[in-house]
Amino acid sequence: MSTILYHNPQCSKSRATMGLLDEKGVETEVIEYLKTPPNADELRKILAMLGMEAHQLVRDGDAKKIGLDYKSMDEDVLIDEMVKNPILIQRPLVVSNGKAGLGRPPEDILKIL
């Protein structure tokens, strides 16, 4: 099964996670999610694998920057907003072996490999 890294090259945690995957010899498909965001169905699957609700995966500072009161939003509406504004999605996300992990810190992704 392939490993996917939803990556933002501007993010130090994302770069560190990519380096860790390289160091471990993990063949990885890198998706720059700001250019190619997951669609709503993909995001729902990732959230289910993480065991999270959408509001738990939102970057609070970026939500504030765009004036989004995400904590009171309906799950489906928030997911649509995250697809439209992928900067809202916490990073980096790694999907591997039917599991997902958030690389905060990067070493956390080792649990799913």
FIKOLZA-1660 file (N, C-alpha, C; in steps of 0.1 Angstrom, whole numbers, plus 5000, padded with zeros to 4 digits):
% residues 113
   i   px   py   pz ch aa at
   1 5009 4988 5000  A  M  N
   1 5000 5000 5000  A  M CA
   1 5009 5012 5000  A  M  C
   2 5005 5023 4993  A  S  N
   2 5013 5035 4992  A  S CA
   2 5011 5044 5004  A  S  C
   3 5021 5052 5006  A  T  N
   3 5021 5063 5016  A  T CA
   3 5019 5076 5009  A  T  C
   4 5010 5084 5014  A  I  N
   4 5008 5097 5009  A  I CA
   4 5011 5108 5019  A  I  C
   5 5018 5118 5015  A  L  N
   5 5021 5129 5024  A  L CA
   5 5014 5142 5018  A  L  C
   6 5005 5147 5026  A  Y  N
   6 4999 5160 5022  A  Y CA
   6 5008 5171 5028  A  Y  C
   7 5015 5177 5019  A  H  N
   7 5027 5185 5022  A  H CA
   7 5026 5200 5018  A  H  C
   8 5031 5208 5027  A  N  N
   8 5033 5222 5024  A  N CA
   8 5048 5225 5025  A  N  C
   9 5055 5228 5014  A  P  N
   9 5069 5230 5015  A  P CA
   9 5074 5242 5023  A  P  C
  10 5064 5251 5026  A  Q  N
  10 5067 5263 5034  A  Q CA
  10 5067 5260 5049  A  Q  C
  11 5063 5248 5053  A  C  N
  11 5061 5244 5067  A  C CA
  11 5072 5236 5072  A  C  C
  12 5079 5240 5083  A  S  N
  12 5090 5233 5088  A  S CA
  12 5086 5218 5093  A  S  C
  13 5075 5217 5099  A  K  N
  13 5070 5204 5103  A  K CA
  13 5068 5194 5091  A  K  C
  14 5063 5200 5081  A  S  N
  14 5060 5192 5069  A  S CA
  14 5073 5188 5062  A  S  C
  15 5083 5197 5062  A  R  N
  15 5096 5194 5056  A  R CA
  15 5103 5183 5065  A  R  C
  16 5102 5184 5078  A  A  N
  16 5108 5175 5087  A  A CA
  16 5101 5161 5086  A  A  C
  17 5088 5161 5084  A  T  N
  17 5081 5148 5082  A  T CA
  17 5085 5142 5069  A  T  C
  18 5087 5149 5058  A  M  N
  18 5091 5144 5045  A  M CA
  18 5105 5138 5047  A  M  C
  19 5114 5145 5054  A  G  N
  19 5128 5141 5057  A  G CA
  19 5128 5128 5065  A  G  C
  20 5119 5126 5074  A  L  N
  20 5118 5114 5082  A  L CA
  20 5113 5102 5074  A  L  C
  21 5103 5105 5065  A  L  N
  21 5099 5094 5056  A  L CA
  21 5110 5090 5047  A  L  C
  22 5118 5099 5041  A  D  N
  22 5129 5096 5033  A  D CA
  22 5140 5088 5041  A  D  C
  23 5143 5093 5053  A  E  N
  23 5152 5086 5061  A  E CA
  23 5149 5072 5064  A  E  C
  24 5136 5069 5066  A  K  N
  24 5131 5055 5068  A  K CA
  24 5129 5047 5055  A  K  C
  25 5132 5053 5044  A  G  N
  25 5131 5046 5031  A  G CA
  25 5117 5044 5027  A  G  C
  26 5107 5052 5031  A  V  N
  26 5093 5050 5028  A  V CA
  26 5091 5057 5014  A  V  C
  27 5086 5049 5005  A  E  N
  27 5082 5054 4992  A  E CA
  27 5069 5062 4994  A  E  C
  28 5070 5075 4990  A  T  N
  28 5059 5084 4994  A  T CA
  28 5054 5092 4982  A  T  C
  29 5041 5092 4980  A  E  N
  29 5035 5101 4970  A  E CA
  29 5033 5115 4978  A  E  C
  30 5039 5125 4973  A  V  N
  30 5039 5138 4979  A  V CA
  30 5028 5146 4972  A  V  C
  31 5018 5151 4979  A  I  N
  31 5008 5160 4974  A  I CA
  31 5009 5173 4980  A  I  C
  32 5012 5183 4973  A  E  N
  32 5012 5197 4978  A  E CA
  32 4997 5201 4979  A  E  C
  33 4992 5200 4991  A  Y  N
  33 4977 5201 4993  A  Y CA
  33 4972 5215 4991  A  Y  C
  34 4981 5225 4991  A  L  N
  34 4976 5239 4988  A  L CA
  34 4973 5240 4973  A  L  C
  35 4980 5233 4965  A  K  N
  35 4978 5233 4950  A  K CA
  35 4968 5222 4946  A  K  C
  36 4968 5211 4953  A  T  N
  36 4959 5200 4950  A  T CA
  36 4952 5195 4963  A  T  C
  37 4942 5202 4968  A  P  N
  37 4936 5198 4981  A  P CA
  37 4928 5185 4979  A  P  C
  38 4927 5178 4990  A  P  N
  38 4918 5167 4990  A  P CA
  38 4904 5171 4988  A  P  C
  39 4896 5163 4981  A  N  N
  39 4882 5167 4979  A  N CA
  39 4874 5163 4992  A  N  C
  40 4862 5166 4993  A  A  N
  40 4854 5165 5005  A  A CA
  40 4854 5150 5010  A  A  C
  41 4852 5141 5000  A  D  N
  41 4852 5126 5004  A  D CA
  41 4865 5122 5009  A  D  C
  42 4876 5126 5003  A  E  N
  42 4889 5122 5008  A  E CA
  42 4892 5128 5022  A  E  C
  43 4887 5140 5024  A  L  N
  43 4889 5147 5037  A  L CA
  43 4881 5139 5048  A  L  C
  44 4869 5135 5044  A  R  N
  44 4861 5127 5054  A  R CA
  44 4868 5114 5057  A  R  C
  45 4874 5107 5047  A  K  N
  45 4881 5095 5050  A  K CA
  45 4893 5097 5059  A  K  C
  46 4900 5108 5056  A  I  N
  46 4912 5111 5064  A  I CA
  46 4908 5114 5079  A  I  C
  47 4897 5122 5080  A  L  N
  47 4892 5125 5094  A  L CA
  47 4888 5112 5101  A  L  C
  48 4881 5103 5094  A  A  N
  48 4877 5090 5100  A  A CA
  48 4889 5082 5104  A  A  C
  49 4900 5082 5096  A  M  N
  49 4912 5075 5100  A  M CA
  49 4919 5081 5112  A  M  C
  50 4918 5094 5113  A  L  N
  50 4924 5101 5124  A  L CA
  50 4916 5100 5136  A  L  C
  51 4903 5097 5135  A  G  N
  51 4893 5097 5146  A  G CA
  51 4891 5111 5151  A  G  C
  52 4890 5120 5141  A  M  N
  52 4888 5134 5145  A  M CA
  52 4875 5140 5138  A  M  C
  53 4870 5151 5144  A  E  N
  53 4860 5158 5137  A  E CA
  53 4867 5170 5129  A  E  C
  54 4860 5175 5120  A  A  N
  54 4867 5185 5111  A  A CA
  54 4873 5197 5119  A  A  C
  55 4866 5202 5129  A  H  N
  55 4871 5214 5136  A  H CA
  55 4884 5211 5144  A  H  C
  56 4887 5198 5146  A  Q  N
  56 4899 5194 5153  A  Q CA
  56 4911 5195 5143  A  Q  C
  57 4909 5195 5130  A  L  N
  57 4919 5195 5120  A  L CA
  57 4921 5209 5114  A  L  C
  58 4915 5219 5120  A  V  N
  58 4916 5233 5115  A  V CA
  58 4927 5240 5121  A  V  C
  59 4935 5247 5113  A  R  N
  59 4945 5256 5119  A  R CA
  59 4939 5269 5124  A  R  C
  60 4939 5270 5137  A  D  N
  60 4932 5281 5143  A  D CA
  60 4936 5295 5138  A  D  C
  61 4949 5297 5137  A  G  N
  61 4954 5310 5133  A  G CA
  61 4949 5314 5119  A  G  C
  62 4950 5304 5110  A  D  N
  62 4945 5307 5096  A  D CA
  62 4930 5309 5095  A  D  C
  63 4923 5302 5104  A  A  N
  63 4908 5304 5104  A  A CA
  63 4905 5319 5109  A  A  C
  64 4913 5323 5119  A  K  N
  64 4911 5337 5124  A  K CA
  64 4914 5347 5113  A  K  C
  65 4925 5344 5105  A  K  N
  65 4929 5354 5095  A  K CA
  65 4918 5356 5084  A  K  C
  66 4910 5346 5082  A  I  N
  66 4900 5347 5072  A  I CA
  66 4886 5350 5078  A  I  C
  67 4886 5351 5091  A  G  N
  67 4874 5354 5098  A  G CA
  67 4864 5343 5099  A  G  C
  68 4869 5331 5100  A  L  N
  68 4860 5319 5100  A  L CA
  68 4858 5314 5114  A  L  C
  69 4845 5314 5118  A  D  N
  69 4842 5309 5132  A  D CA
  69 4838 5294 5130  A  D  C
  70 4849 5286 5128  A  Y  N
  70 4847 5272 5125  A  Y CA
  70 4842 5263 5136  A  Y  C
  71 4844 5267 5148  A  K  N
  71 4840 5259 5159  A  K CA
  71 4825 5257 5160  A  K  C
  72 4817 5266 5155  A  S  N
  72 4803 5265 5155  A  S CA
  72 4797 5261 5142  A  S  C
  73 4805 5257 5132  A  M  N
  73 4800 5253 5119  A  M CA
  73 4796 5239 5119  A  M  C
  74 4786 5236 5110  A  D  N
  74 4782 5222 5107  A  D CA
  74 4794 5215 5101  A  D  C
  75 4795 5202 5104  A  E  N
  75 4807 5194 5099  A  E CA
  75 4808 5194 5084  A  E  C
  76 4797 5192 5077  A  D  N
  76 4797 5192 5062  A  D CA
  76 4801 5206 5056  A  D  C
  77 4796 5216 5062  A  V  N
  77 4799 5230 5058  A  V CA
  77 4814 5233 5060  A  V  C
  78 4819 5229 5072  A  L  N
  78 4833 5231 5075  A  L CA
  78 4842 5223 5065  A  L  C
  79 4838 5211 5063  A  I  N
  79 4847 5203 5053  A  I CA
  79 4847 5210 5040  A  I  C
  80 4835 5215 5035  A  D  N
  80 4835 5222 5022  A  D CA
  80 4844 5234 5023  A  D  C
  81 4844 5241 5034  A  E  N
  81 4852 5253 5036  A  E CA
  81 4867 5249 5035  A  E  C
  82 4871 5238 5041  A  M  N
  82 4884 5233 5042  A  M CA
  82 4889 5230 5028  A  M  C
  83 4880 5224 5020  A  V  N
  83 4884 5221 5006  A  V CA
  83 4886 5233 4998  A  V  C
  84 4878 5243 5000  A  K  N
  84 4879 5256 4993  A  K CA
  84 4891 5264 4997  A  K  C
  85 4895 5263 5010  A  N  N
  85 4906 5270 5016  A  N CA
  85 4915 5260 5023  A  N  C
  86 4923 5253 5016  A  P  N
  86 4931 5242 5022  A  P CA
  86 4941 5247 5032  A  P  C
  87 4944 5259 5032  A  I  N
  87 4953 5265 5042  A  I CA
  87 4948 5262 5056  A  I  C
  88 4935 5260 5057  A  L  N
  88 4929 5257 5070  A  L CA
  88 4933 5243 5076  A  L  C
  89 4937 5234 5067  A  I  N
  89 4940 5220 5072  A  I CA
  89 4953 5219 5079  A  I  C
  90 4953 5213 5090  A  Q  N
  90 4965 5211 5098  A  Q CA
  90 4975 5203 5089  A  Q  C
  91 4987 5205 5091  A  R  N
  91 4997 5198 5083  A  R CA
  91 5009 5194 5092  A  R  C
  92 5017 5184 5087  A  P  N
  92 5015 5175 5075  A  P CA
  92 5006 5163 5079  A  P  C
  93 4999 5159 5069  A  L  N
  93 4991 5147 5070  A  L CA
  93 4997 5135 5063  A  L  C
  94 4998 5124 5069  A  V  N
  94 5003 5112 5062  A  V CA
  94 4993 5101 5063  A  V  C
  95 4991 5095 5051  A  V  N
  95 4981 5084 5050  A  V CA
  95 4989 5072 5045  A  V  C
  96 4988 5061 5053  A  S  N
  96 4995 5048 5050  A  S CA
  96 4988 5036 5056  A  S  C
  97 4988 5026 5049  A  N  N
  97 4982 5013 5054  A  N CA
  97 4968 5015 5060  A  N  C
  98 4960 5023 5054  A  G  N
  98 4946 5025 5059  A  G CA
  98 4945 5033 5071  A  G  C
  99 4956 5040 5075  A  K  N
  99 4956 5048 5087  A  K CA
  99 4961 5062 5083  A  K  C
 100 4958 5072 5091  A  A  N
 100 4963 5085 5089  A  A CA
 100 4970 5090 5102  A  A  C
 101 4979 5099 5100  A  G  N
 101 4986 5105 5111  A  G CA
 101 4989 5120 5108  A  G  C
 102 4990 5127 5119  A  L  N
 102 4994 5142 5118  A  L CA
 102 5008 5143 5123  A  L  C
 103 5017 5149 5115  A  G  N
 103 5031 5150 5118  A  G CA
 103 5034 5162 5127  A  G  C
 104 5027 5162 5139  A  R  N
 104 5029 5173 5149  A  R CA
 104 5031 5166 5162  A  R  C
 105 5043 5162 5166  A  P  N
 105 5056 5163 5159  A  P CA
 105 5057 5153 5148  A  P  C
 106 5067 5155 5139  A  P  N
 106 5069 5145 5128  A  P CA
 106 5070 5131 5132  A  P  C
 107 5076 5128 5143  A  E  N
 107 5078 5114 5148  A  E CA
 107 5065 5107 5150  A  E  C
 108 5054 5114 5152  A  D  N
 108 5041 5108 5154  A  D CA
 108 5036 5099 5142  A  D  C
 109 5041 5102 5130  A  I  N
 109 5037 5095 5119  A  I CA
 109 5043 5081 5119  A  I  C
 110 5053 5078 5126  A  L  N
 110 5059 5065 5127  A  L CA
 110 5049 5054 5132  A  L  C
 111 5039 5059 5140  A  K  N
 111 5029 5049 5145  A  K CA
 111 5021 5043 5134  A  K  C
 112 5020 5049 5123  A  I  N
 112 5011 5044 5113  A  I CA
 112 5018 5037 5102  A  I  C
 113 5031 5037 5102  A  L  N
 113 5039 5030 5091  A  L CA
 113 5040 5016 5093  A  L  C
% end
